[in-house]
């Protein structure tokens, strides 16, 4: 998959979590989808850094 391609997928989350993500995304001028992608990218980068320190 090319770097600019997007892979659609269904995500089921509790309503209260969705509402918190909506608020957070609005605070940072992002869509909820954009906020989730941002958070996932941060988590992946953190994991990579942790693995590099351990390795």
C-alpha atoms as one frame of an Amber mdcrd trajectory, in Angstrom:
protein
   0.000   0.000   0.000   1.344   3.430  -0.949   2.114   5.859   1.872  -0.719
   8.181   0.878  -3.335   5.395   0.586  -5.816   4.959   3.392  -7.100   1.592
   4.545 -10.723   1.917   5.676 -11.832  -0.189   8.622 -14.696  -0.355  11.066
 -13.995   0.649  14.655 -16.507   0.028  17.390 -15.919   1.995  20.566 -18.083
   2.920  23.537 -20.152   6.089  23.163 -18.446   7.810  26.098 -15.019   7.263
  24.531 -16.312   8.591  21.184 -17.620  11.715  22.907 -14.266  12.325  24.601
 -12.460  11.867  21.280 -14.855  14.338  19.641 -14.092  16.969  22.283 -10.357
  16.361  22.105 -10.353  16.463  18.303 -12.325  19.721  18.290  -9.834  21.264
  20.741  -7.005  20.407  18.338  -8.945  21.328  15.173  -9.005  17.764  13.867
 -11.701  15.321  12.828 -12.234  12.341  15.107 -10.679  10.169  12.409  -7.669
  12.492  12.265  -7.371  12.462  16.045  -7.417   8.665  16.170  -4.770   8.493
  13.442  -2.641  11.050  15.324  -2.883   9.051  18.556  -2.063   5.782  16.813
   0.981   7.330  15.131   2.198   8.651  18.493   1.771   5.202  20.062   3.685
   3.513  17.228   6.550   6.009  17.478   6.699   5.577  21.263   6.831   1.801
  20.844   9.656   2.094  18.300  11.666   4.326  20.641  11.113   1.927  23.544
  12.205  -1.051  21.468  15.338   0.780  20.303  16.314   1.561  23.909  15.754
  -2.055  24.955  17.511  -3.518  21.888
